[in-house]
Amino acid sequence: MKRLILFSLIFVAVTGFAIAPYLNDTDWPEYNGNGERSHYSALNQITKDNVSELKVAWTYASGGADTARNRSQMQCNPIIINGILYGVSASIQAFAVDAATGKEIWKSDLPDVAGTLSRGVTYWSDNQSKRIFFGAANWLYALDANTGRLIDSFGDHGKVNLKTGIERPGSDDFISSSTPNTIYKNLIIVGGRVAENETALLGDVRAYNTVTGKLVWTFHTIPDKGEFGYNTWLAQPARQQFGGANAWAGMAIDRKRGIVYIPTGSAAFDFWGGNRPGDNLFANCLIALDAATGRRLWHYQLVHHDIWDRDPPCPPNLVTLNINGKQVDAVVQITKQGYIFVFDRVTGKPLFPIKETAFPTDAMEGEKPSKTQPIPTLPLPFTRQTFSAKDFNSFVADRDSLEGLLKKARFGTAYIPITGDMTIFYPGTDGGAQWGGAATDQDGIMYIPAKEIPVYTTLKKKEVLSEKAVNGSKLYQLNCAACHGADKTGNHDGSYPSLVNVEKRLSREHITAILQKGKGMMPSFSHISDAEKNLIIDFLQNKNTEQKTISTNTGQVPYHNTGYNRWYDKNGYPVSQPPWGTLTAVDLNTGQRRWQVPLGEYKALTNKGIPPTGTDNYGGPLVTSSGLIFIAASRDEKIRAFDKATGKILWTATLPAAGYASASTYSVKGKQFLVIACGGGKLNTRSGDQYVAFALP
């Protein structure tokens, strides 16, 4: 014990970071467990032999669930440090509870959290202070870990405005740091979510001093003149014209080497890039930076000139592999397309060959797609890669009608430019892999939850409205229809809610506030004028629909897309052959798949004798040294334990609402717990506010 304490003190002196996963296997001190984002725990009290005995140990009602309309969510992966669990409520407030009992210690009451979904908080401590960093709205908050109160000496009385420094001409106000940020010594390295249209803010990665809140370094994800990558934007000055390329998905950190690994998003607008010709570095990249200075060490672009919203959806995993008998420290990035990219952590060299592969380039007027895209030869993809008529499921409704639609559509490869015809993505625009990410164990095996559901969209020509007589209907089609539908009915799976009869649910003031600040996954529309907002609200509330002459800026992008439309039949099931949701084990040492099983089920289909199909899913896995994988994520409101060697289900429990989040495990006084946030609210499932902890009797 004395040696452990001495080592801990040395670690604090060197890193300035008092909580490290290497020192205390009883905690879950960071997002996804540790800086490697491995989702791994060395705890082994819960085993394959006794997992079936797990019972609910405690529940905590965090507050704020929207049970009337089922629109609230909780995507938080809670952290646990020295017997205290820190998480985020359904109303987007940070909290602390006793990790053994679920008894509340404190909960924040921050006034400005609009436009936010949160996947958790970040902890930092030194000899003077213990802090919880929490991203909400456009703020990075610093809270006292003991009390939840704002730390007045940090930034502007406890908060830093993340919009400062990333503005550009014509940009909106929307920035939110939804994924927990990354600690290196006395720095907090921050990414953020920005809008996905042409008004997006810049996506720069920044590091702030954890004590003062002062900006220490900035990495330009859209390079300035003289910076590496500048010439990959053929329309200049790019930093004044374009936004996005933002680090929204989280990052991994090798603290020993001082390297932070950052996946970046697409350049905005996501689905047409005729105004931004070139490969567009550093959009759609995995970037390795010197964590102390922000200096680029290496990068790899995963998609050139993205016009499909195919940005990496989750943090990379850091893992040590045995490649041809040699131990190699690797960084691994999974993608929405079902690909796995594996690199040497230090040099950036691919550990398996990656082939630049030709794809179709016929596109909408003005678009110049990249002629090739990088495709890994190994590891093998964890999803199917093509969809055709033979891939409709055997019990699909209206097969003849669907086959007729397919004949007129564009489909068949991963990178088909979107046109005015129906274009099918398979896997869909949000995966394949999703933000929950993958788990890796000490043997170099990766466990990946994924979805395999076709998604379709088209591009439509914008009507140029500037200085014209317009009404709310036209403005709604321009600004809102891509998500909420041309007829206001939302989309089939409930990801984007119906606005039919919204006037009966929300006041004019409430709708105005949402347009101004955003809510949940909806960004702020602060960039449109008050006159435009009022006309849109008139349309939503079925009031004045006469035309008015106002000035409205439709921007440089001449097209808008028709939304992220998961392809379901009239009975509400995906049209593709199951499985629709999967859990896959991949051996990263060889690149070969070990097993794949369905993740989730539709009970109505199972009752008809159809084997479990898997479901759409959101959230990540947890793997333990005792050979178990725990994952909720599925729309059937279950949490399951799988045998990591075979994929066999060993335990299932029903949750109070779907667990669209990643589970955590920890130990208090020798007792191991498993905890999951049960927020629901996506995929037409009920919302909830409970955290549920399980333990052995």
Buried (B, 14 or more C-beta within 10 A) or exposed (E): EEEEEEEBEEBBEEBBBBBBBEBBBBBBBBBBBBBBBBBBBEBEBBBBEBBEEBEEBBEBBBEBBBBEEBBBBBBBBBBBBEBBBBBBBBBBBBBBBBBBEBEBBBBBEBEEBBBBBBBBBBBBBBEEBBBBBBBBBBBBBBBBBBEBEBBEEBBEEBBBEBBEEBBBEBBBBBBBBBBBBBBBBBBBBBBBBBBBBBBBBBBBBBBBBBBBBEBBBBBBBBBEEEBEBBEBBEBEEBBEBBBBBBBBBBBBBBBEBBBBBBBBBBBBBBBBBBBBBBBBBBBBBBBBBBBBEBEBBBBBBBBBBBBBBBBBBBBBBBBBBEBEEEEBBBBBBBBBBBBBBBBBBBEBEBBBEBEEBEBEBEBBEEBBBBEBBBBBEBBBBBBBBEBEEEBBBEEBBEBEEBEEBBEEBBBEBBBBBBBEEBBBBBBBBBBBBBBBBBBBBEEBBBBBBBBBBBBBBBBBEBEEBEEBEBBBBBBBBBBBBBBBBBEBEBBBBBBBBBBBEBBEEBEBEEBBBBBBBBBBBBBBBBBBEEBBBBBBBBBBBEEEEEEBEBEBBBBBBBBBBBBBBBBBBEEEBBBBBBBBBBBBBBBBBBBEBBBBBBBBBBEEBEEEEBEBBBBBBBBBBBBBBBBBBBBBBBBBBBBBBBBBEEBEBBBEBEBBBBBBBBBBBBBBEEEBBBBBBBBBBBBBBBBBBBBBBBBBE
